Amino acid sequence: MSEMTQENVTGPSGLVSRLITGWALLGGALLMVVVVMQTYSVIGNQFGYPFPGDFEMTEIGVAVAAFSFLPYCQLTGANVTADIFTARASPRWIAVFSLAASIVALLFSILLVWRMYAGMLNQKQYEYETAILQFPNWIAWLPILVSLGLLVLASLITLRDSARQL
């Protein structure tokens, strides 16, 4: 996949790269907030100060954070690969596999945006809420959709880069 760094990319691809990196950092910050909240919850429960809704907030926070990392992994080539199959392949074949992977990533990311958007509308229409905090579920889908939109852009960039390698 792409070996992009922010220093050597300019223009629209550079802007998208910086947006994706910033979004992943926000996801990491959210994950840190979840860890702090869970730490407080565990300690608070030991001393009689329960933290209502901590499981609900953890579930939503971890989901949003996990999706925020997907575009960065696609853009930087940090997805899981099975290098054992390409260890003896020529550079040309590796470029072909990379192009195929970029195409699959693009198609899959478009599919995810489409179905997750439909799922969010369903959550909103039926007014699903969390059990304790009564937090509307559909709101958590908004940053997930942003992540998936960025994943589409990252997939387009890696597709372009893979095509250039050929």
C-alpha positions as CSV (number, residue, x, y, z in Angstrom):
1,M,0.0,0.0,0.0
2,S,0.9,3.6,0.1
3,E,4.0,4.8,2.0
4,M,2.7,8.3,2.4
5,T,4.0,10.7,4.9
6,Q,2.7,14.2,5.5
7,E,6.1,15.8,4.7
8,N,6.2,14.7,1.1
9,V,2.6,15.1,0.0
10,T,1.1,18.3,-1.3
11,G,-2.1,19.4,-2.9
12,P,-5.4,17.6,-2.3
13,S,-3.7,14.3,-1.3
14,G,-1.7,16.1,1.3
15,L,-4.8,17.8,2.7
16,V,-6.6,14.5,2.9
17,S,-3.5,12.9,4.5
18,R,-3.4,15.5,7.2
19,L,-7.2,15.3,7.8
20,I,-6.9,11.5,8.1
21,T,-4.0,11.7,10.5
22,G,-5.7,14.3,12.6
23,W,-8.9,12.2,12.7
24,A,-6.9,9.2,13.8
25,L,-5.3,11.3,16.6
26,L,-8.7,12.4,17.7
27,G,-9.8,8.8,17.8
28,G,-6.7,8.0,20.0
29,A,-7.6,10.9,22.3
30,L,-11.2,9.5,22.6
31,L,-9.8,6.1,23.4
32,M,-7.7,7.7,26.2
33,V,-10.8,9.4,27.6
34,V,-12.5,6.0,27.6
35,V,-9.6,4.5,29.5
36,V,-9.6,7.4,32.1
37,M,-13.4,7.0,32.4
38,Q,-13.1,3.3,33.0
39,T,-10.3,3.8,35.5
40,Y,-12.5,6.3,37.4
41,S,-15.4,3.9,37.2
42,V,-13.5,1.0,38.7
43,I,-12.0,3.1,41.5
44,G,-15.3,4.9,42.1
45,N,-17.2,1.6,42.4
46,Q,-14.8,0.4,45.0
47,F,-15.5,3.5,47.2
48,G,-19.3,3.6,46.6
49,Y,-19.3,6.2,43.8
50,P,-20.8,4.3,40.8
51,F,-20.4,5.8,37.4
52,P,-23.8,5.3,35.6
53,G,-23.6,4.5,32.0
54,D,-19.9,3.7,31.9
55,F,-20.5,0.6,29.8
56,E,-22.6,2.4,27.3
57,M,-20.1,5.2,26.9
58,T,-17.3,2.7,26.6
59,E,-19.1,0.8,23.9
60,I,-19.8,4.0,21.9
61,G,-16.3,5.5,22.5
62,V,-14.4,2.4,21.5
63,A,-16.5,1.9,18.3
64,V,-16.0,5.5,17.2
65,A,-12.3,5.3,18.0
66,A,-11.8,2.0,16.1
67,F,-13.5,3.4,13.0
68,S,-11.4,6.5,13.2
69,F,-8.2,4.4,12.8
70,L,-9.4,2.7,9.6
71,P,-8.6,5.5,7.1
72,Y,-5.1,6.0,8.6
73,C,-4.4,2.3,8.4
74,Q,-5.5,2.2,4.7
75,L,-3.5,5.4,3.8
76,T,-0.3,4.2,5.5
77,G,-0.5,0.6,4.5
78,A,-0.8,-0.5,8.1
79,N,-3.6,-3.1,7.4
80,V,-2.9,-6.7,8.1
81,T,-1.3,-8.5,5.2
82,A,-0.3,-12.0,4.5
83,D,3.3,-11.5,3.4
84,I,4.0,-15.2,3.3
85,F,2.1,-15.3,0.0
86,T,4.2,-12.5,-1.6
87,A,7.6,-13.2,-0.1
88,R,8.9,-14.6,-3.3
89,A,6.8,-12.5,-5.7
90,S,8.3,-10.1,-8.1
91,P,7.9,-6.4,-7.6
92,R,5.4,-6.3,-10.5
93,W,3.2,-9.0,-8.9
94,I,3.3,-7.2,-5.6
95,A,2.2,-4.0,-7.4
96,V,-0.7,-6.0,-9.0
97,F,-1.7,-7.4,-5.6
98,S,-1.5,-3.9,-4.1
99,L,-3.7,-2.5,-6.8
100,A,-6.2,-5.4,-6.3
101,A,-6.2,-4.7,-2.5
102,S,-6.8,-1.0,-3.2
103,I,-9.8,-1.8,-5.4
104,V,-11.3,-4.1,-2.8
105,A,-10.7,-1.5,-0.1
106,L,-12.5,1.2,-2.2
107,L,-15.4,-1.0,-3.0
108,F,-15.7,-2.2,0.6
109,S,-15.5,1.3,2.0
110,I,-18.2,2.5,-0.4
111,L,-20.4,-0.4,0.7
112,L,-19.8,0.4,4.4
113,V,-20.7,4.1,3.9
114,W,-23.9,3.1,2.1
115,R,-25.1,0.5,4.7
116,M,-23.9,2.4,7.8
117,Y,-25.9,5.5,6.6
118,A,-29.0,3.3,6.2
119,G,-28.4,1.9,9.6
120,M,-28.0,5.3,11.1
121,L,-31.3,6.4,9.5
122,N,-32.9,3.2,11.0
123,Q,-31.6,4.0,14.4
124,K,-33.0,7.6,14.2
125,Q,-36.3,6.6,12.8
126,Y,-37.0,4.1,15.6
127,E,-35.5,6.4,18.2
128,Y,-33.2,3.7,19.7
129,E,-31.4,4.9,22.9
130,T,-29.0,3.5,25.3
131,A,-30.6,1.9,28.3
132,I,-29.2,3.9,31.2
133,L,-28.3,7.3,29.8
134,Q,-31.0,7.4,27.2
135,F,-28.4,8.6,24.7
136,P,-29.7,8.4,21.1
137,N,-27.7,5.7,19.3
138,W,-27.8,7.4,15.9
139,I,-25.6,10.3,17.1
140,A,-22.7,8.0,17.5
141,W,-23.0,6.9,13.9
142,L,-22.1,10.4,12.6
143,P,-18.4,10.3,13.4
144,I,-18.4,6.7,12.2
145,L,-19.7,7.9,8.8
146,V,-17.0,10.6,8.8
147,S,-14.4,7.9,9.3
148,L,-15.9,5.8,6.5
149,G,-15.9,8.8,4.2
150,L,-12.3,9.4,5.0
151,L,-11.7,5.7,4.3
152,V,-13.2,6.1,0.8
153,L,-10.8,9.0,0.2
154,A,-7.8,7.0,1.6
155,S,-8.8,4.1,-0.6
156,L,-8.8,6.4,-3.7
157,I,-5.4,7.7,-2.8
158,T,-3.9,4.2,-2.3
159,L,-5.6,3.1,-5.6
160,R,-4.0,6.0,-7.4
161,D,-0.6,5.2,-5.8
162,S,-0.9,1.5,-6.6
163,A,-1.8,2.2,-10.2
164,R,1.3,4.4,-10.5
165,Q,3.5,1.6,-9.2
166,L,2.4,-0.6,-12.1
